[in-house]
Amino acid sequence: MDSQQYGRPPCRRCLLEEIDRNGAYRTVVEYIASLDKSVRTDEAEYRRRLAVCRSCDHLNEGVCTACGCFAEVRAAKRTQTCPDVPSRW
């Protein structure tokens, strides 16, 4: 389901937390919370990564179009990197 089904244009450069449709963001937050602490990035790094994602042309309705993942999930995992070439984080 995209935002056009709700009478809104697509939200480019929006994270899922900003457009939450049908509770998808809650599911993502629960998944991130379930990650072992050793796997998750710390909060400051997570926020920094999301700020970079917000400025990226690949972000579309919370999804990174370079790899197809939810930006919040990829940013939350310590070992993940930005899929852009060159990587932005």
PDB file with SEQRES, HELIX, SHEET and CRYST1 records, atoms N, CA, C and O in Angstrom:
SEQRES   1 A   89  MET ASP SER GLN GLN TYR GLY ARG PRO PRO CYS ARG ARG          
SEQRES   2 A   89  CYS LEU LEU GLU GLU ILE ASP ARG ASN GLY ALA TYR ARG          
SEQRES   3 A   89  THR VAL VAL GLU TYR ILE ALA SER LEU ASP LYS SER VAL          
SEQRES   4 A   89  ARG THR ASP GLU ALA GLU TYR ARG ARG ARG LEU ALA VAL          
SEQRES   5 A   89  CYS ARG SER CYS ASP HIS LEU ASN GLU GLY VAL CYS THR          
SEQRES   6 A   89  ALA CYS GLY CYS PHE ALA GLU VAL ARG ALA ALA LYS ARG          
SEQRES   7 A   89  THR GLN THR CYS PRO ASP VAL PRO SER ARG TRP                  
HELIX    1 AA1 SER A    3  TYR A    6  5                                   4    
HELIX    2 AA2 LEU A   16  ILE A   19  1                                   4    
HELIX    3 AA3 ALA A   24  SER A   34  1                                  11    
HELIX    4 AA4 GLU A   43  ARG A   54  1                                  12    
HELIX    5 AA5 ALA A   71  ALA A   76  1                                   6    
SHEET    1 AA1 2 LEU A  59  ASN A  60  0                                        
SHEET    2 AA1 2 VAL A  63  CYS A  64 -1                                        
CRYST1    1.000    1.000    1.000  90.00  90.00  90.00 P 1           1          
ATOM      1  N   MET A   1       0.843  -1.183   0.000  1.00  0.00           N  
ATOM      2  CA  MET A   1       0.000   0.000   0.000  1.00  0.00           C  
ATOM      3  C   MET A   1       0.882   1.238   0.000  1.00  0.00           C  
ATOM      4  O   MET A   1       1.778   1.363   0.835  1.00  0.00           O  
ATOM      5  N   ASP A   2       0.641   2.131  -0.907  1.00  0.00           N  
ATOM      6  CA  ASP A   2       1.413   3.355  -0.872  1.00  0.00           C  
ATOM      7  C   ASP A   2       0.505   4.519  -0.507  1.00  0.00           C  
ATOM      8  O   ASP A   2      -0.716   4.378  -0.446  1.00  0.00           O  
ATOM      9  N   SER A   3       1.118   5.666  -0.265  1.00  0.00           N  
ATOM     10  CA  SER A   3       0.364   6.811   0.218  1.00  0.00           C  
ATOM     11  C   SER A   3      -0.641   7.319  -0.796  1.00  0.00           C  
ATOM     12  O   SER A   3      -1.581   8.021  -0.422  1.00  0.00           O  
ATOM     13  N   GLN A   4      -0.472   6.987  -2.077  1.00  0.00           N  
ATOM     14  CA  GLN A   4      -1.432   7.431  -3.075  1.00  0.00           C  
ATOM     15  C   GLN A   4      -2.790   6.778  -2.849  1.00  0.00           C  
ATOM     16  O   GLN A   4      -3.814   7.340  -3.238  1.00  0.00           O  
ATOM     17  N   GLN A   5      -2.815   5.610  -2.233  1.00  0.00           N  
ATOM     18  CA  GLN A   5      -4.081   4.970  -1.922  1.00  0.00           C  
ATOM     19  C   GLN A   5      -4.840   5.740  -0.865  1.00  0.00           C  
ATOM     20  O   GLN A   5      -6.044   5.546  -0.701  1.00  0.00           O  
ATOM     21  N   TYR A   6      -4.157   6.607  -0.146  1.00  0.00           N  
ATOM     22  CA  TYR A   6      -4.778   7.406   0.894  1.00  0.00           C  
ATOM     23  C   TYR A   6      -5.006   8.838   0.438  1.00  0.00           C  
ATOM     24  O   TYR A   6      -5.303   9.706   1.259  1.00  0.00           O  
ATOM     25  N   GLY A   7      -4.873   9.100  -0.853  1.00  0.00           N  
ATOM     26  CA  GLY A   7      -5.108  10.421  -1.395  1.00  0.00           C  
ATOM     27  C   GLY A   7      -3.953  11.387  -1.200  1.00  0.00           C  
ATOM     28  O   GLY A   7      -4.125  12.595  -1.363  1.00  0.00           O  
ATOM     29  N   ARG A   8      -2.778  10.875  -0.854  1.00  0.00           N  
ATOM     30  CA  ARG A   8      -1.597  11.721  -0.665  1.00  0.00           C  
ATOM     31  C   ARG A   8      -0.552  11.322  -1.680  1.00  0.00           C  
ATOM     32  O   ARG A   8      -0.483  10.161  -2.085  1.00  0.00           O  
ATOM     33  N   PRO A   9       0.267  12.284  -2.095  1.00  0.00           N  
ATOM     34  CA  PRO A   9       1.378  11.920  -2.978  1.00  0.00           C  
ATOM     35  C   PRO A   9       2.415  11.129  -2.188  1.00  0.00           C  
ATOM     36  O   PRO A   9       2.444  11.215  -0.960  1.00  0.00           O  
ATOM     37  N   PRO A  10       3.260  10.366  -2.860  1.00  0.00           N  
ATOM     38  CA  PRO A  10       4.312   9.628  -2.150  1.00  0.00           C  
ATOM     39  C   PRO A  10       5.174  10.589  -1.344  1.00  0.00           C  
ATOM     40  O   PRO A  10       5.392  11.732  -1.746  1.00  0.00           O  
ATOM     41  N   CYS A  11       5.649  10.126  -0.232  1.00  0.00           N  
ATOM     42  CA  CYS A  11       6.475  10.949   0.650  1.00  0.00           C  
ATOM     43  C   CYS A  11       7.935  10.610   0.425  1.00  0.00           C  
ATOM     44  O   CYS A  11       8.466   9.700   1.062  1.00  0.00           O  
ATOM     45  N   ARG A  12       8.570  11.310  -0.448  1.00  0.00           N  
ATOM     46  CA  ARG A  12       9.982  11.101  -0.706  1.00  0.00           C  
ATOM     47  C   ARG A  12      10.764  11.655   0.475  1.00  0.00           C  
ATOM     48  O   ARG A  12      10.392  12.665   1.071  1.00  0.00           O  
ATOM     49  N   ARG A  13      11.838  10.982   0.793  1.00  0.00           N  
ATOM     50  CA  ARG A  13      12.714  11.383   1.896  1.00  0.00           C  
ATOM     51  C   ARG A  13      12.006  11.382   3.248  1.00  0.00           C  
ATOM     52  O   ARG A  13      12.368  12.150   4.140  1.00  0.00           O  
ATOM     53  N   CYS A  14      11.018  10.539   3.400  1.00  0.00           N  
ATOM     54  CA  CYS A  14      10.368  10.347   4.699  1.00  0.00           C  
ATOM     55  C   CYS A  14      10.754   8.973   5.224  1.00  0.00           C  
ATOM     56  O   CYS A  14      10.842   8.002   4.472  1.00  0.00           O  
ATOM     57  N   LEU A  15      10.980   8.915   6.517  1.00  0.00           N  
ATOM     58  CA  LEU A  15      11.204   7.635   7.161  1.00  0.00           C  
ATOM     59  C   LEU A  15       9.859   7.040   7.518  1.00  0.00           C  
ATOM     60  O   LEU A  15       8.859   7.755   7.578  1.00  0.00           O  
ATOM     61  N   LEU A  16       9.825   5.763   7.752  1.00  0.00           N  
ATOM     62  CA  LEU A  16       8.589   5.089   8.090  1.00  0.00           C  
ATOM     63  C   LEU A  16       7.940   5.702   9.322  1.00  0.00           C  
ATOM     64  O   LEU A  16       6.714   5.795   9.395  1.00  0.00           O  
ATOM     65  N   GLU A  17       8.752   6.124  10.296  1.00  0.00           N  
ATOM     66  CA  GLU A  17       8.205   6.719  11.511  1.00  0.00           C  
ATOM     67  C   GLU A  17       7.397   7.980  11.213  1.00  0.00           C  
ATOM     68  O   GLU A  17       6.546   8.370  12.012  1.00  0.00           O  
ATOM     69  N   GLU A  18       7.650   8.616  10.083  1.00  0.00           N  
ATOM     70  CA  GLU A  18       6.963   9.857   9.732  1.00  0.00           C  
ATOM     71  C   GLU A  18       5.689   9.626   8.921  1.00  0.00           C  
ATOM     72  O   GLU A  18       4.867  10.534   8.798  1.00  0.00           O  
ATOM     73  N   ILE A  19       5.514   8.440   8.373  1.00  0.00           N  
ATOM     74  CA  ILE A  19       4.340   8.181   7.532  1.00  0.00           C  
ATOM     75  C   ILE A  19       3.549   6.963   7.975  1.00  0.00           C  
ATOM     76  O   ILE A  19       2.595   6.575   7.300  1.00  0.00           O  
ATOM     77  N   ASP A  20       3.915   6.363   9.071  1.00  0.00           N  
ATOM     78  CA  ASP A  20       3.342   5.110   9.591  1.00  0.00           C  
ATOM     79  C   ASP A  20       1.978   4.768   8.996  1.00  0.00           C  
ATOM     80  O   ASP A  20       0.976   5.424   9.279  1.00  0.00           O  
ATOM     81  N   ARG A  21       1.967   3.739   8.176  1.00  0.00           N  
ATOM     82  CA  ARG A  21       0.700   3.268   7.626  1.00  0.00           C  
ATOM     83  C   ARG A  21       0.429   1.874   8.173  1.00  0.00           C  
ATOM     84  O   ARG A  21       1.285   0.990   8.161  1.00  0.00           O  
ATOM     85  N   ASN A  22      -0.763   1.725   8.637  1.00  0.00           N  
ATOM     86  CA  ASN A  22      -1.231   0.417   9.105  1.00  0.00           C  
ATOM     87  C   ASN A  22      -0.329  -0.217  10.167  1.00  0.00           C  
ATOM     88  O   ASN A  22      -0.198  -1.440  10.213  1.00  0.00           O  
ATOM     89  N   GLY A  23       0.286   0.592  11.008  1.00  0.00           N  
ATOM     90  CA  GLY A  23       1.092   0.064  12.095  1.00  0.00           C  
ATOM     91  C   GLY A  23       2.423  -0.513  11.679  1.00  0.00           C  
ATOM     92  O   GLY A  23       3.075  -1.179  12.483  1.00  0.00           O  
ATOM     93  N   ALA A  24       2.851  -0.282  10.450  1.00  0.00           N  
ATOM     94  CA  ALA A  24       4.125  -0.845   9.987  1.00  0.00           C  
ATOM     95  C   ALA A  24       5.286  -0.341  10.828  1.00  0.00           C  
ATOM     96  O   ALA A  24       6.204  -1.104  11.131  1.00  0.00           O  
ATOM     97  N   TYR A  25       5.263   0.927  11.211  1.00  0.00           N  
ATOM     98  CA  TYR A  25       6.364   1.459  12.007  1.00  0.00           C  
ATOM     99  C   TYR A  25       6.438   0.751  13.356  1.00  0.00           C  
ATOM    100  O   TYR A  25       7.531   0.456  13.839  1.00  0.00           O  
ATOM    101  N   ARG A  26       5.300   0.477  13.964  1.00  0.00           N  
ATOM    102  CA  ARG A  26       5.290  -0.238  15.245  1.00  0.00           C  
ATOM    103  C   ARG A  26       5.972  -1.597  15.093  1.00  0.00           C  
ATOM    104  O   ARG A  26       6.744  -2.004  15.961  1.00  0.00           O  
ATOM    105  N   THR A  27       5.696  -2.287  14.011  1.00  0.00           N  
ATOM    106  CA  THR A  27       6.318  -3.585  13.751  1.00  0.00           C  
ATOM    107  C   THR A  27       7.830  -3.444  13.609  1.00  0.00           C  
ATOM    108  O   THR A  27       8.582  -4.270  14.127  1.00  0.00           O  
ATOM    109  N   VAL A  28       8.277  -2.407  12.913  1.00  0.00           N  
ATOM    110  CA  VAL A  28       9.703  -2.164  12.743  1.00  0.00           C  
ATOM    111  C   VAL A  28      10.351  -1.858  14.096  1.00  0.00           C  
ATOM    112  O   VAL A  28      11.425  -2.376  14.402  1.00  0.00           O  
ATOM    113  N   VAL A  29       9.705  -1.023  14.897  1.00  0.00           N  
ATOM    114  CA  VAL A  29      10.240  -0.684  16.219  1.00  0.00           C  
ATOM    115  C   VAL A  29      10.345  -1.932  17.089  1.00  0.00           C  
ATOM    116  O   VAL A  29      11.342  -2.124  17.786  1.00  0.00           O  
ATOM    117  N   GLU A  30       9.325  -2.773  17.050  1.00  0.00           N  
ATOM    118  CA  GLU A  30       9.364  -4.021  17.832  1.00  0.00           C  
ATOM    119  C   GLU A  30      10.502  -4.926  17.360  1.00  0.00           C  
ATOM    120  O   GLU A  30      11.178  -5.557  18.172  1.00  0.00           O  
ATOM    121  N   TYR A  31      10.708  -4.985  16.056  1.00  0.00           N  
ATOM    122  CA  TYR A  31      11.796  -5.805  15.528  1.00  0.00           C  
ATOM    123  C   TYR A  31      13.149  -5.263  16.002  1.00  0.00           C  
ATOM    124  O   TYR A  31      13.998  -6.022  16.469  1.00  0.00           O  
ATOM    125  N   ILE A  32      13.340  -3.960  15.879  1.00  0.00           N  
ATOM    126  CA  ILE A  32      14.603  -3.349  16.307  1.00  0.00           C  
ATOM    127  C   ILE A  32      14.828  -3.595  17.801  1.00  0.00           C  
ATOM    128  O   ILE A  32      15.943  -3.909  18.218  1.00  0.00           O  
ATOM    129  N   ALA A  33      13.782  -3.453  18.596  1.00  0.00           N  
ATOM    130  CA  ALA A  33      13.896  -3.683  20.044  1.00  0.00           C  
ATOM    131  C   ALA A  33      14.264  -5.131  20.357  1.00  0.00           C  
ATOM    132  O   ALA A  33      14.888  -5.413  21.380  1.00  0.00           O  
ATOM    133  N   SER A  34      13.872  -6.048  19.471  1.00  0.00           N  
ATOM    134  CA  SER A  34      14.158  -7.465  19.707  1.00  0.00           C  
ATOM    135  C   SER A  34      15.599  -7.846  19.362  1.00  0.00           C  
ATOM    136  O   SER A  34      16.061  -8.925  19.731  1.00  0.00           O  
ATOM    137  N   LEU A  35      16.302  -6.972  18.661  1.00  0.00           N  
ATOM    138  CA  LEU A  35      17.689  -7.251  18.303  1.00  0.00           C  
ATOM    139  C   LEU A  35      18.555  -7.258  19.565  1.00  0.00           C  
ATOM    140  O   LEU A  35      18.375  -6.430  20.458  1.00  0.00           O  
ATOM    141  N   ASP A  36      19.476  -8.185  19.624  1.00  0.00           N  
ATOM    142  CA  ASP A  36      20.408  -8.218  20.742  1.00  0.00           C  
ATOM    143  C   ASP A  36      21.185  -6.902  20.765  1.00  0.00           C  
ATOM    144  O   ASP A  36      21.526  -6.353  19.717  1.00  0.00           O  
ATOM    145  N   LYS A  37      21.457  -6.410  21.955  1.00  0.00           N  
ATOM    146  CA  LYS A  37      22.154  -5.134  22.101  1.00  0.00           C  
ATOM    147  C   LYS A  37      23.504  -5.126  21.385  1.00  0.00           C  
ATOM    148  O   LYS A  37      23.949  -4.080  20.914  1.00  0.00           O  
ATOM    149  N   SER A  38      24.144  -6.265  21.303  1.00  0.00           N  
ATOM    150  CA  SER A  38      25.440  -6.340  20.630  1.00  0.00           C  
ATOM    151  C   SER A  38      25.314  -6.159  19.113  1.00  0.00           C  
ATOM    152  O   SER A  38      26.306  -5.890  18.436  1.00  0.00           O  
ATOM    153  N   VAL A  39      24.118  -6.305  18.589  1.00  0.00           N  
ATOM    154  CA  VAL A  39      23.868  -6.190  17.148  1.00  0.00           C  
ATOM    155  C   VAL A  39      23.434  -4.777  16.766  1.00  0.00           C  
ATOM    156  O   VAL A  39      23.663  -4.331  15.641  1.00  0.00           O  
ATOM    157  N   ARG A  40      22.805  -4.081  17.709  1.00  0.00           N  
ATOM    158  CA  ARG A  40      22.249  -2.752  17.426  1.00  0.00           C  
ATOM    159  C   ARG A  40      23.299  -1.654  17.506  1.00  0.00           C  
ATOM    160  O   ARG A  40      24.255  -1.736  18.277  1.00  0.00           O  
ATOM    161  N   THR A  41      23.095  -0.625  16.692  1.00  0.00           N  
ATOM    162  CA  THR A  41      23.931   0.575  16.810  1.00  0.00           C  
ATOM    163  C   THR A  41      23.468   1.337  18.050  1.00  0.00           C  
ATOM    164  O   THR A  41      22.333   1.177  18.499  1.00  0.00           O  
ATOM    165  N   ASP A  42      24.350   2.161  18.594  1.00  0.00           N  
ATOM    166  CA  ASP A  42      23.916   2.975  19.725  1.00  0.00           C  
ATOM    167  C   ASP A  42      22.991   4.077  19.202  1.00  0.00           C  
ATOM    168  O   ASP A  42      22.966   4.358  18.004  1.00  0.00           O  
ATOM    169  N   GLU A  43      22.246   4.687  20.095  1.00  0.00           N  
ATOM    170  CA  GLU A  43      21.206   5.650  19.713  1.00  0.00           C  
ATOM    171  C   GLU A  43      21.759   6.834  18.922  1.00  0.00           C  
ATOM    172  O   GLU A  43      21.146   7.250  17.938  1.00  0.00           O  
ATOM    173  N   ALA A  44      22.888   7.377  19.325  1.00  0.00           N  
ATOM    174  CA  ALA A  44      23.463   8.529  18.620  1.00  0.00           C  
ATOM    175  C   ALA A  44      23.829   8.164  17.178  1.00  0.00           C  
ATOM    176  O   ALA A  44      23.552   8.930  16.255  1.00  0.00           O  
ATOM    177  N   GLU A  45      24.445   7.009  16.986  1.00  0.00           N  
ATOM    178  CA  GLU A  45      24.816   6.571  15.637  1.00  0.00           C  
ATOM    179  C   GLU A  45      23.564   6.272  14.810  1.00  0.00           C  
ATOM    180  O   GLU A  45      23.510   6.592  13.622  1.00  0.00           O  
ATOM    181  N   TYR A  46      22.576   5.666  15.430  1.00  0.00           N  
ATOM    182  CA  TYR A  46      21.307   5.374  14.744  1.00  0.00           C  
ATOM    183  C   TYR A  46      20.680   6.668  14.217  1.00  0.00           C  
ATOM    184  O   TYR A  46      20.284   6.740  13.054  1.00  0.00           O  
ATOM    185  N   ARG A  47      20.592   7.675  15.064  1.00  0.00           N  
ATOM    186  CA  ARG A  47      20.011   8.962  14.656  1.00  0.00           C  
ATOM    187  C   ARG A  47      20.847   9.626  13.570  1.00  0.00           C  
ATOM    188  O   ARG A  47      20.296  10.231  12.650  1.00  0.00           O  
ATOM    189  N   ARG A  48      22.167   9.522  13.665  1.00  0.00           N  
ATOM    190  CA  ARG A  48      23.037  10.102  12.645  1.00  0.00           C  
ATOM    191  C   ARG A  48      22.789   9.424  11.294  1.00  0.00           C  
ATOM    192  O   ARG A  48      22.683  10.090  10.264  1.00  0.00           O  
ATOM    193  N   ARG A  49      22.699   8.107  11.315  1.00  0.00           N  
ATOM    194  CA  ARG A  49      22.439   7.369  10.078  1.00  0.00           C  
ATOM    195  C   ARG A  49      21.099   7.759   9.471  1.00  0.00           C  
ATOM    196  O   ARG A  49      20.997   7.951   8.260  1.00  0.00           O  
ATOM    197  N   LEU A  50      20.073   7.876  10.305  1.00  0.00           N  
ATOM    198  CA  LEU A  50      18.761   8.249   9.788  1.00  0.00           C  
ATOM    199  C   LEU A  50      18.765   9.661   9.208  1.00  0.00           C  
ATOM    200  O   LEU A  50      18.078   9.921   8.220  1.00  0.00           O  
ATOM    201  N   ALA A  51      19.521  10.565   9.799  1.00  0.00           N  
ATOM    202  CA  ALA A  51      19.633  11.918   9.256  1.00  0.00           C  
ATOM    203  C   ALA A  51      20.243  11.881   7.860  1.00  0.00           C  
ATOM    204  O   ALA A  51      19.825  12.624   6.972  1.00  0.00           O  
ATOM    205  N   VAL A  52      21.230  11.016   7.670  1.00  0.00           N  
ATOM    206  CA  VAL A  52      21.846  10.854   6.349  1.00  0.00           C  
ATOM    207  C   VAL A  52      20.809  10.288   5.378  1.00  0.00           C  
ATOM    208  O   VAL A  52      20.702  10.752   4.243  1.00  0.00           O  
ATOM    209  N   CYS A  53      20.058   9.303   5.815  1.00  0.00           N  
ATOM    210  CA  CYS A  53      19.029   8.703   4.954  1.00  0.00           C  
ATOM    211  C   CYS A  53      17.987   9.740   4.530  1.00  0.00           C  
ATOM    212  O   CYS A  53      17.551   9.747   3.379  1.00  0.00           O  
ATOM    213  N   ARG A  54      17.596  10.600   5.442  1.00  0.00           N  
ATOM    214  CA  ARG A  54      16.592  11.619   5.118  1.00  0.00           C  
ATOM    215  C   ARG A  54      17.044  12.538   3.995  1.00  0.00           C  
ATOM    216  O   ARG A  54      16.208  13.088   3.277  1.00  0.00           O  
ATOM    217  N   SER A  55      18.335  12.713   3.831  1.00  0.00           N  
ATOM    218  CA  SER A  55      18.837  13.603   2.788  1.00  0.00           C  
ATOM    219  C   SER A  55      19.156  12.867   1.482  1.00  0.00           C  
ATOM    220  O   SER A  55      19.636  13.476   0.526  1.00  0.00           O  
ATOM    221  N   CYS A  56      18.891  11.574   1.444  1.00  0.00           N  
ATOM    222  CA  CYS A  56      19.266  10.742   0.305  1.00  0.00           C  
ATOM    223  C   CYS A  56      18.126  10.587  -0.707  1.00  0.00           C  
ATOM    224  O   CYS A  56      16.968  10.406  -0.330  1.00  0.00           O  
ATOM    225  N   ASP A  57      18.465  10.660  -1.976  1.00  0.00           N  
ATOM    226  CA  ASP A  57      17.476  10.479  -3.042  1.00  0.00           C  
ATOM    227  C   ASP A  57      16.937   9.060  -3.119  1.00  0.00           C  
ATOM    228  O   ASP A  57      15.895   8.836  -3.736  1.00  0.00           O  
ATOM    229  N   HIS A  58      17.613   8.103  -2.513  1.00  0.00           N  
ATOM    230  CA  HIS A  58      17.157   6.714  -2.537  1.00  0.00           C  
ATOM    231  C   HIS A  58      16.022   6.440  -1.543  1.00  0.00           C  
ATOM    232  O   HIS A  58      15.365   5.402  -1.627  1.00  0.00           O  
ATOM    233  N   LEU A  59      15.789   7.357  -0.610  1.00  0.00           N  
ATOM    234  CA  LEU A  59      14.742   7.138   0.387  1.00  0.00           C  
ATOM    235  C   LEU A  59      13.384   7.474  -0.211  1.00  0.00           C  
ATOM    236  O   LEU A  59      13.180   8.572  -0.730  1.00  0.00           O  
ATOM    237  N   ASN A  60      12.460   6.525  -0.137  1.00  0.00           N  
ATOM    238  CA  ASN A  60      11.113   6.721  -0.656  1.00  0.00           C  
ATOM    239  C   ASN A  60      10.132   5.996   0.254  1.00  0.00           C  
ATOM    240  O   ASN A  60      10.110   4.766   0.304  1.00  0.00           O  
ATOM    241  N   GLU A  61       9.326   6.762   0.968  1.00  0.00           N  
ATOM    242  CA  GLU A  61       8.313   6.222   1.869  1.00  0.00           C  
ATOM    243  C   GLU A  61       8.902   5.229   2.867  1.00  0.00           C  
ATOM    244  O   GLU A  61       8.330   4.166   3.112  1.00  0.00           O  
ATOM    245  N   GLY A  62      10.051   5.586   3.440  1.00  0.00           N  
ATOM    246  CA  GLY A  62      10.669   4.759   4.464  1.00  0.00           C  
ATOM    247  C   GLY A  62      11.514   3.617   3.944  1.00  0.00           C  
ATOM    248  O   GLY A  62      12.142   2.904   4.726  1.00  0.00           O  
ATOM    249  N   VAL A  63      11.538   3.434   2.636  1.00  0.00           N  
ATOM    250  CA  VAL A  63      12.278   2.328   2.020  1.00  0.00           C  
ATOM    251  C   VAL A  63      13.473   2.877   1.255  1.00  0.00           C  
ATOM    252  O   VAL A  63      13.363   3.858   0.519  1.00  0.00           O  
ATOM    253  N   CYS A  64      14.614   2.226   1.442  1.00  0.00           N  
ATOM    254  CA  CYS A  64      15.799   2.576   0.663  1.00  0.00           C  
ATOM    255  C   CYS A  64      15.667   1.877  -0.688  1.00  0.00           C  
ATOM    256  O   CYS A  64      15.684   0.649  -0.766  1.00  0.00           O  
ATOM    257  N   THR A  65      15.535   2.665  -1.740  1.00  0.00           N  
ATOM    258  CA  THR A  65      15.363   2.050  -3.060  1.00  0.00           C  
ATOM    259  C   THR A  65      16.668   1.490  -3.624  1.00  0.00           C  
ATOM    260  O   THR A  65      16.654   0.806  -4.647  1.00  0.00           O  
ATOM    261  N   ALA A  66      17.789   1.773  -2.972  1.00  0.00           N  
ATOM    262  CA  ALA A  66      19.066   1.184  -3.409  1.00  0.00           C  
ATOM    263  C   ALA A  66      19.138  -0.290  -3.036  1.00  0.00           C  
ATOM    264  O   ALA A  66      19.804  -1.074  -3.713  1.00  0.00           O  
ATOM    265  N   CYS A  67      18.445  -0.672  -1.951  1.00  0.00           N  
ATOM    266  CA  CYS A  67      18.526  -2.080  -1.520  1.00  0.00           C  
ATOM    267  C   CYS A  67      17.162  -2.701  -1.203  1.00  0.00           C  
ATOM    268  O   CYS A  67      17.053  -3.924  -1.114  1.00  0.00           O  
ATOM    269  N   GLY A  68      16.132  -1.887  -1.032  1.00  0.00           N  
ATOM    270  CA  GLY A  68      14.798  -2.408  -0.764  1.00  0.00           C  
ATOM    271  C   GLY A  68      14.457  -2.604   0.705  1.00  0.00           C  
ATOM    272  O   GLY A  68      13.399  -3.147   1.025  1.00  0.00           O  
ATOM    273  N   CYS A  69      15.330  -2.175   1.596  1.00  0.00           N  
ATOM    274  CA  CYS A  69      15.080  -2.379   3.024  1.00  0.00           C  
ATOM    275  C   CYS A  69      14.370  -1.175   3.641  1.00  0.00           C  
ATOM    276  O   CYS A  69      14.333  -0.096   3.050  1.00  0.00           O  
ATOM    277  N   PHE A  70      13.808  -1.371   4.834  1.00  0.00           N  
ATOM    278  CA  PHE A  70      13.328  -0.242   5.620  1.00  0.00           C  
ATOM    279  C   PHE A  70      14.566   0.452   6.167  1.00  0.00           C  
ATOM    280  O   PHE A  70      15.410  -0.190   6.792  1.00  0.00           O  
ATOM    281  N   ALA A  71      14.681   1.745   5.943  1.00  0.00           N  
ATOM    282  CA  ALA A  71      15.870   2.483   6.372  1.00  0.00           C  
ATOM    283  C   ALA A  71      16.108   2.352   7.870  1.00  0.00           C  
ATOM    284  O   ALA A  71      17.250   2.210   8.307  1.00  0.00           O  
ATOM    285  N   GLU A  72      15.036   2.399   8.661  1.00  0.00           N  
ATOM    286  CA  GLU A  72      15.201   2.295  10.117  1.00  0.00           C  
ATOM    287  C   GLU A  72      15.839   0.973  10.532  1.00  0.00           C  
ATOM    288  O   GLU A  72      16.650   0.938  11.458  1.00  0.00           O  
ATOM    289  N   VAL A  73      15.480  -0.101   9.859  1.00  0.00           N  
ATOM    290  CA  VAL A  73      16.034  -1.417  10.205  1.00  0.00           C  
ATOM    291  C   VAL A  73      17.510  -1.485   9.835  1.00  0.00           C  
ATOM    292  O   VAL A  73      18.330  -1.914  10.646  1.00  0.00           O  
ATOM    293  N   ARG A  74      17.849  -1.076   8.648  1.00  0.00           N  
ATOM    294  CA  ARG A  74      19.259  -1.138   8.221  1.00  0.00           C  
ATOM    295  C   ARG A  74      20.129  -0.260   9.117  1.00  0.00           C  
ATOM    296  O   ARG A  74      21.225  -0.663   9.507  1.00  0.00           O  
ATOM    297  N   ALA A  75      19.647   0.927   9.443  1.00  0.00           N  
ATOM    298  CA  ALA A  75      20.419   1.848  10.283  1.00  0.00           C  
ATOM    299  C   ALA A  75      20.599   1.313  11.700  1.00  0.00           C  
ATOM    300  O   ALA A  75      21.564   1.664  12.378  1.00  0.00           O  
ATOM    301  N   ALA A  76      19.690   0.479  12.143  1.00  0.00           N  
ATOM    302  CA  ALA A  76      19.737  -0.043  13.518  1.00  0.00           C  
ATOM    303  C   ALA A  76      20.766  -1.140  13.716  1.00  0.00           C  
ATOM    304  O   ALA A  76      21.160  -1.421  14.848  1.00  0.00           O  
ATOM    305  N   LYS A  77      21.204  -1.759  12.641  1.00  0.00           N  
ATOM    306  CA  LYS A  77      22.140  -2.882  12.760  1.00  0.00           C  
ATOM    307  C   LYS A  77      23.581  -2.395  12.623  1.00  0.00           C  
ATOM    308  O   LYS A  77      23.972  -1.825  11.605  1.00  0.00           O  
ATOM    309  N   ARG A  78      24.341  -2.632  13.658  1.00  0.00           N  
ATOM    310  CA  ARG A  78      25.721  -2.155  13.763  1.00  0.00           C  
ATOM    311  C   ARG A  78      26.575  -2.508  12.548  1.00  0.00           C  
ATOM    312  O   ARG A  78      27.348  -1.670  12.084  1.00  0.00           O  
ATOM    313  N   THR A  79      26.456  -3.710  12.030  1.00  0.00           N  
ATOM    314  CA  THR A  79      27.329  -4.156  10.941  1.00  0.00           C  
ATOM    315  C   THR A  79      26.842  -3.761   9.554  1.00  0.00           C  
ATOM    316  O   THR A  79      27.560  -3.956   8.572  1.00  0.00           O  
ATOM    317  N   GLN A  80      25.653  -3.216   9.456  1.00  0.00           N  
ATOM    318  CA  GLN A  80      25.126  -2.807   8.152  1.00  0.00           C  
ATOM    319  C   GLN A  80      25.749  -1.487   7.723  1.00  0.00           C  
ATOM    320  O   GLN A  80      26.111  -0.656   8.555  1.00  0.00           O  
ATOM    321  N   THR A  81      25.865  -1.311   6.441  1.00  0.00           N  
ATOM    322  CA  THR A  81      26.356  -0.051   5.889  1.00  0.00           C  
ATOM    323  C   THR A  81      25.334   0.463   4.894  1.00  0.00           C  
ATOM    324  O   THR A  81      24.448  -0.273   4.459  1.00  0.00           O  
ATOM    325  N   CYS A  82      25.462   1.708   4.546  1.00  0.00           N  
ATOM    326  CA  CYS A  82      24.608   2.302   3.526  1.00  0.00           C  
ATOM    327  C   CYS A  82      24.910   1.606   2.199  1.00  0.00           C  
ATOM    328  O   CYS A  82      26.077   1.421   1.853  1.00  0.00           O  
ATOM    329  N   PRO A  83      23.867   1.216   1.447  1.00  0.00           N  
ATOM    330  CA  PRO A  83      24.115   0.504   0.186  1.00  0.00           C  
ATOM    331  C   PRO A  83      24.537   1.401  -0.973  1.00  0.00           C  
ATOM    332  O   PRO A  83      24.897   0.905  -2.041  1.00  0.00           O  
ATOM    333  N   ASP A  84      24.495   2.716  -0.773  1.00  0.00           N  
ATOM    334  CA  ASP A  84      24.889   3.618  -1.849  1.00  0.00           C  
ATOM    335  C   ASP A  84      26.384   3.459  -2.136  1.00  0.00           C  
ATOM    336  O   ASP A  84      27.146   3.021  -1.274  1.00  0.00           O  
ATOM    337  N   VAL A  85      26.789   3.813  -3.336  1.00  0.00           N  
ATOM    338  CA  VAL A  85      28.198   3.736  -3.718  1.00  0.00           C  
ATOM    339  C   VAL A  85      28.675   5.145  -4.054  1.00  0.00           C  
ATOM    340  O   VAL A  85      28.204   5.737  -5.025  1.00  0.00           O  
ATOM    341  N   PRO A  86      29.591   5.686  -3.275  1.00  0.00           N  
ATOM    342  CA  PRO A  86      30.165   5.117  -2.056  1.00  0.00           C  
ATOM    343  C   PRO A  86      29.156   5.179  -0.903  1.00  0.00           C  
ATOM    344  O   PRO A  86      28.200   5.954  -0.925  1.00  0.00           O  
ATOM    345  N   SER A  87      29.399   4.354   0.078  1.00  0.00           N  
ATOM    346  CA  SER A  87      28.522   4.296   1.236  1.00  0.00           C  
ATOM    347  C   SER A  87      28.500   5.642   1.956  1.00  0.00           C  
ATOM    348  O   SER A  87      29.536   6.286   2.119  1.00  0.00           O  
ATOM    349  N   ARG A  88      27.316   6.054   2.381  1.00  0.00           N  
ATOM    350  CA  ARG A  88      27.175   7.337   3.089  1.00  0.00           C  
ATOM    351  C   ARG A  88      27.407   7.188   4.594  1.00  0.00           C  
ATOM    352  O   ARG A  88      27.664   8.175   5.284  1.00  0.00           O  
ATOM    353  N   TRP A  89      27.316   5.960   5.101  1.00  0.00           N  
ATOM    354  CA  TRP A  89      27.624   5.683   6.515  1.00  0.00           C  
ATOM    355  C   TRP A  89      28.047   4.240   6.674  1.00  0.00           C  
ATOM    356  O   TRP A  89      28.349   3.803   7.785  1.00  0.00           O  
TER     357      TRP A  89                                                      
END                                                                             
